[in-house]
Amino acid sequence: MTRKPETELRRGWTTGACATAALRAALAGLWGGTVPDRVTITLPKGETPVFDIVDPHLGVGWAEAGVIKDAGDDPDVTHGATIRVRVRPSAGGVVFRAGEGVGMVTKPGLPIPPGEPAINPVPRAMMDEVVAQMAGEYGVAPDVEITISVPGGAEIAKKTWNPRLGIEGGLSILGTTGIVRPYSCAAWIASIHRGIDVARAAGLTHVAGCTGATSERVVQQLHGLPDHAMLDMGDFAGGMIKYLRRHPIERLTIGGGIGKLTKLAQGASDLHSGRSQVDFGILADWMDDPRLCNMNTALQAYEVAGNPLADMVAQKALGRTRAMFEGGTPPAQLDIVIIDRAGNIIARAEG
């Protein structure tokens, strides 16, 4: 697991910000005849970063420019990718197109409807503003076709949640602030929210959130769930449940290993090892077994106390999860599945 460094981390820029900068440079080429080496854009909160422009091209009736995405110190899969924008006159207004490596939306429930390029609303608004501003400066109509491409984006997208969310063929052009904050939880939780939105729009009545790939595979096979029913919960049980309180689905399964689900059972909503820990004194009280006070891991405690401990953790996790829905709409059916490292189910609780 990648650990957050102790030193101050450098911020980066979203794909949406990079696309906006590339657009500004390309429009200067289309309407002014020269693509600049650097451009400045204004982000939604007023910040004005400067971007270097790479690989500019001019043709008859079109212009193109690129920006290499810098994600700062965040372990972002799109870091180093080139975000390219080609512009040409349109029949009227601003038209967005998906070029190489940019996905198309195929399922309802996302901020952009099916059949549209996966260019999110805030980046679209940022680019609309740039078009309007520059059209005024050059004295031309703000009628332009914007094609965004990310060479290699289709392969990069396989490392993201896009295929599960119904975004096919490439990456999304994302960002609400334009800024990538290193090791931020926000992007992961936002993807959980989009997964819930897609599941609800598809009419699913049963979704599952799991802590990792092994538990996800086991739970999906156990219940025969489609890919888009599987929410990428990871450590963010609280973020998933908070959104489900306001956007309910009839049945929820939570799956994971004994360690993370013990933390959930003890009241943690963030299951990351750096943000919550197992309380072995509580485990000892639950099982009336003083030996458990001296354990180093929940797995070690399970090896000592056996299946009764796993059963207890599953029941406590069930109760704690249901309590986390207080004030919202709980699922009609909730179940917990605890899986060992070999992929065997060692405990279940349903309610």
C-alpha positions as CSV (number, residue, x, y, z in Angstrom):
1,M,0.0,0.0,0.0
2,T,1.3,3.5,-0.9
3,R,1.8,5.5,2.2
4,K,1.4,9.3,2.4
5,P,4.8,11.0,2.8
6,E,5.4,13.1,5.9
7,T,6.7,16.1,4.0
8,E,4.5,18.8,2.4
9,L,3.1,17.5,-0.9
10,R,2.9,19.3,-4.3
11,R,-0.5,19.8,-5.8
12,G,-1.3,19.0,-9.4
13,W,-4.0,19.8,-12.0
14,T,-7.0,17.8,-13.1
15,T,-7.6,16.5,-16.6
16,G,-10.3,19.2,-16.9
17,A,-7.9,22.0,-16.1
18,C,-5.3,20.6,-18.6
19,A,-8.0,20.4,-21.3
20,T,-9.0,23.9,-20.6
21,A,-5.5,25.2,-21.0
22,A,-5.0,23.2,-24.2
23,L,-8.2,24.6,-25.5
24,R,-7.1,28.2,-24.8
25,A,-3.9,27.6,-26.8
26,A,-5.7,25.8,-29.6
27,L,-8.2,28.7,-30.0
28,A,-5.4,31.2,-30.1
29,G,-4.1,29.2,-33.1
30,L,-7.5,28.8,-34.8
31,W,-8.5,32.5,-34.4
32,G,-5.2,34.2,-34.1
33,G,-2.9,32.1,-36.2
34,T,-0.3,31.3,-33.5
35,V,-0.4,28.7,-30.8
36,P,1.4,30.2,-27.7
37,D,4.0,28.4,-25.7
38,R,2.3,29.0,-22.4
39,V,-1.2,29.9,-21.3
40,T,-3.0,31.0,-18.1
41,I,-6.5,29.8,-17.1
42,T,-8.8,30.8,-14.3
43,L,-10.0,27.9,-12.1
44,P,-13.5,27.8,-10.5
45,K,-12.2,29.3,-7.2
46,G,-10.2,32.1,-8.9
47,E,-6.7,30.6,-9.0
48,T,-4.7,31.3,-12.2
49,P,-2.2,28.6,-13.0
50,V,0.1,28.7,-16.0
51,F,0.5,25.7,-18.3
52,D,3.2,24.9,-20.8
53,I,1.9,23.9,-24.2
54,V,3.3,20.9,-26.1
55,D,3.2,19.7,-29.7
56,P,1.1,22.4,-31.3
57,H,-0.3,22.0,-34.8
58,L,-2.1,24.3,-37.3
59,G,-4.1,23.1,-40.3
60,V,-6.7,24.6,-42.7
61,G,-9.6,25.4,-40.5
62,W,-8.3,23.7,-37.4
63,A,-5.7,24.0,-34.6
64,E,-4.4,21.6,-31.9
65,A,-2.5,21.9,-28.7
66,G,-1.5,19.6,-25.8
67,V,-0.8,19.8,-22.1
68,I,1.1,17.1,-20.2
69,K,-0.8,16.4,-17.0
70,D,1.0,17.1,-13.8
71,A,-0.7,15.4,-10.9
72,G,1.8,16.8,-8.4
73,D,2.7,14.2,-5.7
74,D,-0.6,12.4,-6.1
75,P,-0.3,8.7,-7.3
76,D,-2.7,9.5,-10.2
77,V,-2.8,7.0,-13.1
78,T,-3.1,9.9,-15.6
79,H,0.0,11.7,-14.4
80,G,2.3,12.3,-17.4
81,A,-0.5,11.7,-19.9
82,T,-0.9,14.3,-22.7
83,I,-4.3,16.0,-22.8
84,R,-4.8,17.2,-26.4
85,V,-7.5,19.5,-27.8
86,R,-8.3,20.1,-31.4
87,V,-10.7,22.9,-32.4
88,R,-12.5,23.7,-35.6
89,P,-15.5,25.8,-36.5
90,S,-18.9,24.3,-35.7
91,A,-22.3,24.9,-37.2
92,G,-23.4,26.6,-34.1
93,G,-22.4,26.9,-30.4
94,V,-19.9,24.7,-28.6
95,V,-19.8,21.0,-29.4
96,F,-17.7,18.5,-27.5
97,R,-16.3,15.4,-29.1
98,A,-14.3,12.4,-27.7
99,G,-11.1,11.7,-29.5
100,E,-8.6,8.9,-29.0
101,G,-8.5,7.8,-25.4
102,V,-11.5,9.7,-24.1
103,G,-14.5,7.6,-23.1
104,M,-18.2,7.7,-24.0
105,V,-20.9,7.5,-21.4
106,T,-23.1,4.3,-22.0
107,K,-25.1,4.1,-18.8
108,P,-27.5,6.5,-17.0
109,G,-26.8,7.8,-13.6
110,L,-23.6,9.8,-14.4
111,P,-23.5,13.6,-14.5
112,I,-23.3,13.3,-18.3
113,P,-26.1,11.4,-20.2
114,P,-25.5,8.3,-22.3
115,G,-24.2,8.9,-25.8
116,E,-22.1,11.9,-24.7
117,P,-18.3,12.1,-24.3
118,A,-17.1,11.6,-20.8
119,I,-16.3,15.3,-20.2
120,N,-17.8,16.3,-16.9
121,P,-19.9,19.4,-16.2
122,V,-17.3,21.6,-14.6
123,P,-14.7,21.1,-17.3
124,R,-17.4,21.8,-19.9
125,A,-18.3,25.0,-18.1
126,M,-14.7,26.0,-17.8
127,M,-14.2,25.5,-21.6
128,D,-17.5,27.2,-22.5
129,E,-16.2,30.2,-20.6
130,V,-12.9,30.2,-22.4
131,V,-14.6,30.0,-25.8
132,A,-16.9,32.9,-24.9
133,Q,-14.1,35.1,-23.6
134,M,-11.7,34.4,-26.5
135,A,-14.5,34.8,-29.1
136,G,-15.1,38.2,-27.7
137,E,-11.4,39.1,-27.9
138,Y,-11.1,38.0,-31.5
139,G,-14.4,39.3,-32.6
140,V,-15.7,36.0,-33.9
141,A,-18.8,33.8,-33.2
142,P,-18.3,31.4,-30.3
143,D,-19.1,28.4,-32.6
144,V,-16.5,25.7,-32.2
145,E,-16.1,21.9,-32.1
146,I,-13.8,20.8,-29.3
147,T,-12.3,17.3,-29.6
148,I,-10.3,16.1,-26.6
149,S,-8.0,13.2,-26.8
150,V,-5.6,11.4,-24.5
151,P,-3.1,9.2,-26.4
152,G,-3.0,5.8,-24.6
153,G,-6.1,6.8,-22.6
154,A,-7.9,3.6,-23.4
155,E,-5.2,1.5,-21.6
156,I,-5.0,3.9,-18.7
157,A,-8.8,3.8,-18.3
158,K,-8.5,0.0,-17.5
159,K,-6.9,1.1,-14.2
160,T,-9.8,3.3,-13.3
161,W,-13.5,2.6,-12.4
162,N,-14.7,3.8,-15.8
163,P,-15.5,0.4,-17.3
164,R,-17.7,-0.5,-14.3
165,L,-19.4,2.9,-14.4
166,G,-20.3,2.5,-18.1
167,I,-17.7,4.8,-19.6
168,E,-16.3,2.9,-22.5
169,G,-13.2,3.5,-24.7
170,G,-11.1,5.7,-22.5
171,L,-10.8,8.2,-19.7
172,S,-13.1,10.9,-18.3
173,I,-12.2,14.5,-18.3
174,L,-12.7,15.4,-14.7
175,G,-12.4,18.0,-12.0
176,T,-14.5,20.3,-9.9
177,T,-11.8,22.7,-8.7
178,G,-9.2,22.1,-11.3
179,I,-6.7,21.1,-8.5
180,V,-5.5,17.6,-7.6
181,R,-4.8,17.4,-3.9
182,P,-2.3,14.7,-3.1
183,Y,-3.7,11.6,-1.4
184,S,-7.2,13.2,-1.2
185,C,-10.0,10.9,-0.3
186,A,-12.4,13.0,-2.3
187,A,-11.8,11.4,-5.7
188,W,-12.3,7.9,-4.4
189,I,-15.5,8.8,-2.5
190,A,-16.8,10.6,-5.6
191,S,-16.3,7.4,-7.6
192,I,-18.3,5.5,-4.9
193,H,-21.1,8.1,-5.3
194,R,-21.1,7.7,-9.1
195,G,-21.3,3.9,-8.7
196,I,-24.4,4.2,-6.5
197,D,-25.9,6.6,-9.0
198,V,-25.3,4.2,-11.9
199,A,-26.7,1.3,-9.9
200,R,-29.9,3.2,-9.0
201,A,-30.3,4.4,-12.6
202,A,-30.0,0.8,-13.8
203,G,-32.7,-0.2,-11.4
204,L,-30.5,-2.5,-9.3
205,T,-32.0,-3.6,-6.0
206,H,-28.8,-5.1,-4.5
207,V,-25.3,-3.6,-4.4
208,A,-22.1,-4.6,-2.6
209,G,-19.2,-2.7,-1.1
210,C,-16.0,-4.5,-0.4
211,T,-12.6,-3.7,1.1
212,G,-10.5,-5.3,-1.7
213,A,-10.3,-7.4,-4.8
214,T,-10.5,-10.8,-3.1
215,S,-13.6,-10.0,-1.0
216,E,-15.2,-8.3,-4.1
217,R,-14.7,-11.5,-6.2
218,V,-16.1,-13.7,-3.5
219,V,-19.2,-11.5,-2.8
220,Q,-19.9,-11.0,-6.5
221,Q,-19.9,-14.8,-7.1
222,L,-21.8,-15.5,-3.9
223,H,-24.7,-13.3,-4.9
224,G,-24.4,-13.4,-8.7
225,L,-24.1,-9.6,-9.0
226,P,-23.2,-7.7,-12.2
227,D,-20.1,-5.6,-12.3
228,H,-22.0,-2.3,-11.9
229,A,-23.5,-3.6,-8.6
230,M,-20.0,-3.7,-7.1
231,L,-19.2,-0.4,-5.4
232,D,-15.5,0.4,-4.9
233,M,-15.8,0.9,-1.2
234,G,-12.2,0.2,-0.2
235,D,-11.6,1.8,3.2
236,F,-14.4,4.3,2.8
237,A,-17.3,2.4,4.4
238,G,-18.6,5.7,6.0
239,G,-18.5,7.6,2.7
240,M,-20.5,4.8,1.0
241,I,-23.1,4.5,3.8
242,K,-23.5,8.3,4.1
243,Y,-24.4,8.5,0.4
244,L,-26.7,5.5,0.5
245,R,-28.6,7.1,3.4
246,R,-29.8,9.8,1.0
247,H,-29.8,7.6,-2.2
248,P,-31.2,4.3,-0.9
249,I,-31.0,0.8,-2.5
250,E,-33.0,-2.1,-1.2
251,R,-30.2,-4.4,-0.3
252,L,-26.5,-3.9,0.7
253,T,-23.8,-6.4,1.2
254,I,-20.5,-5.4,2.8
255,G,-17.6,-7.8,2.4
256,G,-14.0,-7.8,3.6
257,G,-11.3,-9.4,5.7
258,I,-11.4,-9.9,9.4
259,G,-9.1,-6.9,10.1
260,K,-11.0,-4.1,8.3
261,L,-14.4,-5.5,9.3
262,T,-13.4,-5.7,12.9
263,K,-12.7,-1.9,12.7
264,L,-16.1,-1.4,11.2
265,A,-17.7,-3.5,14.0
266,Q,-15.9,-1.3,16.5
267,G,-17.4,1.9,15.0
268,A,-14.8,3.0,12.5
269,S,-16.1,4.5,9.3
270,D,-12.7,4.9,7.6
271,L,-11.0,1.5,7.6
272,H,-7.5,2.7,6.5
273,S,-4.7,1.4,8.7
274,G,-3.4,4.9,9.2
275,R,-6.7,6.3,10.3
276,S,-8.3,3.6,12.5
277,Q,-7.0,0.7,14.6
278,V,-8.5,-2.5,16.1
279,D,-9.1,-2.3,19.8
280,F,-8.0,-5.7,21.2
281,G,-9.4,-4.9,24.6
282,I,-12.9,-4.7,23.0
283,L,-12.3,-8.0,21.2
284,A,-11.3,-9.6,24.5
285,D,-14.5,-8.3,26.2
286,W,-16.7,-9.5,23.3
287,M,-15.2,-13.0,23.6
288,D,-14.6,-13.0,27.3
289,D,-11.1,-14.1,26.4
290,P,-8.2,-12.1,28.1
291,R,-5.7,-13.6,25.7
292,L,-7.0,-11.4,22.9
293,C,-5.7,-8.3,24.7
294,N,-2.2,-9.3,23.7
295,M,-2.8,-9.9,20.0
296,N,-1.0,-7.8,17.3
297,T,-3.6,-8.2,14.5
298,A,-7.2,-9.2,14.2
299,L,-6.1,-12.1,12.0
300,Q,-4.0,-13.4,14.9
301,A,-6.9,-13.0,17.3
302,Y,-9.0,-15.0,14.8
303,E,-6.4,-17.7,14.7
304,V,-6.5,-17.9,18.5
305,A,-10.3,-17.6,19.1
306,G,-11.5,-19.3,15.8
307,N,-14.8,-19.0,14.1
308,P,-16.8,-17.7,17.1
309,L,-14.7,-14.5,16.9
310,A,-15.5,-14.1,13.2
311,D,-19.2,-14.7,13.8
312,M,-19.1,-12.1,16.6
313,V,-17.4,-9.6,14.4
314,A,-19.9,-10.2,11.6
315,Q,-22.8,-9.6,14.0
316,K,-21.3,-6.5,15.5
317,A,-20.4,-5.1,12.1
318,L,-24.0,-5.7,11.0
319,G,-25.4,-3.8,14.0
320,R,-22.9,-1.0,13.6
321,T,-23.6,-0.6,9.9
322,R,-27.4,-0.4,10.5
323,A,-26.8,2.2,13.2
324,M,-24.8,4.3,10.6
325,F,-28.0,4.6,8.6
326,E,-29.8,6.3,11.4
327,G,-31.5,9.5,10.2
328,G,-31.6,8.2,6.6
329,T,-33.2,5.4,4.7
330,P,-31.6,2.0,5.7
331,P,-31.6,-0.9,3.2
332,A,-34.4,-3.4,3.7
333,Q,-31.8,-6.1,3.8
334,L,-28.2,-5.9,5.0
335,D,-25.6,-8.5,5.2
336,I,-21.9,-8.8,6.2
337,V,-19.5,-11.3,4.6
338,I,-16.1,-11.9,6.1
339,I,-13.5,-13.6,3.9
340,D,-10.0,-14.9,4.7
341,R,-7.0,-14.3,2.5
342,A,-7.5,-17.5,0.5
343,G,-11.0,-16.3,-0.5
344,N,-12.9,-18.5,1.9
345,I,-16.0,-17.2,3.7
346,I,-15.4,-17.5,7.4
347,A,-18.5,-15.7,8.7
348,R,-21.8,-14.1,7.6
349,A,-24.4,-12.1,9.3
350,E,-27.8,-11.0,7.8
351,G,-30.5,-8.7,8.9
